[in-house]
């Protein structure tokens, strides 16, 4: 029998209903059951590309500060090029008005591609045009010399969940795509600000 992967929450809830609902349905000799759950790791050994396209980035104001557009271009990136500490500058040194800001809003094409090392290409769709909002430390610009730098992490492992048997390249049947982006670090005027 083949077991299809579903979301962690759905599997957990289904298991909980089974265990709770089944308590009164059994009589006789008892056995034991253990239910464990884990996500399959991203099969880096079998994948050459995980391509996404960023289309727009805004910094979001708080305390009455207006949102500000800081990038409005289609920028395609192979996320596997930025492993092991490698970075790319997506928004270079853009001026924004004085005010208080605390989030980035990142717009992406809902479609992405994953290419295996044998040339197999999977076109994936997130199913939503909603942007990803990334929390950053609240900061205030109040003078012309202020500078901020955000390093964001596009989490490949959680954004692309492999379907099928990931132990072999031929066992991979596709990927579920749900972009997951978090702030890794933030600096204001060259001072590191802790990221929550």
C-alpha positions, 0 to 999 in steps of 0.5 A: 500500500502506498501512503501519500504525504499530507500536511503535518497538522492534518496527520497529527489531527487525524492521529489524535482523532484516531487515538481519542475516538478509538479508546472506547471501541476496543476490548480484549488483549491490548497492544501498543501503538506509537505515532511519530511524524517528521518531514522528509529532508530536502534531497540536496544530493539529487537537486541542482536548482530550486528557482524562485522569482522575487517581483517586489519588496516593500518595507512596512511602516509602523506607528503611523509611518507609511509603507515604502516600495524598495524593489519592483523588478523580477529577480530570478534566483536559484536558491541552491547558489546561496547555501553555506553562507553565500549571499546575494544583494537583492536591494542595494542601498535604497533610500527610504524616508524617516520613520519607524519600520518593522517588517518586509513584504516580499512578493514572489511569483506563485510558480517556481521550479525544481530541477533534479541532477538528471534533468527532470524538471518540476514546475510547482505552484504555491497556490497563492499570490499572497506576499510573504511578510518577514518580521524584522526588528523595529527600527527608526530612521531619523537622520540622513546618515542612518543605514540598515541591513537585513539578511533574510533566509529563504528556507529551502527545506521548509519551502520545498517538501519533496514527494515520494521516495527521496532516497533515490533520484528516481523516487522523487515524484514532485515537490509541494511549494510554500515559500518560507522566509525569515530574518536571519540578522539585522544591523542598524548603523553597523550595530547588530540588532537581535532578531526574534 
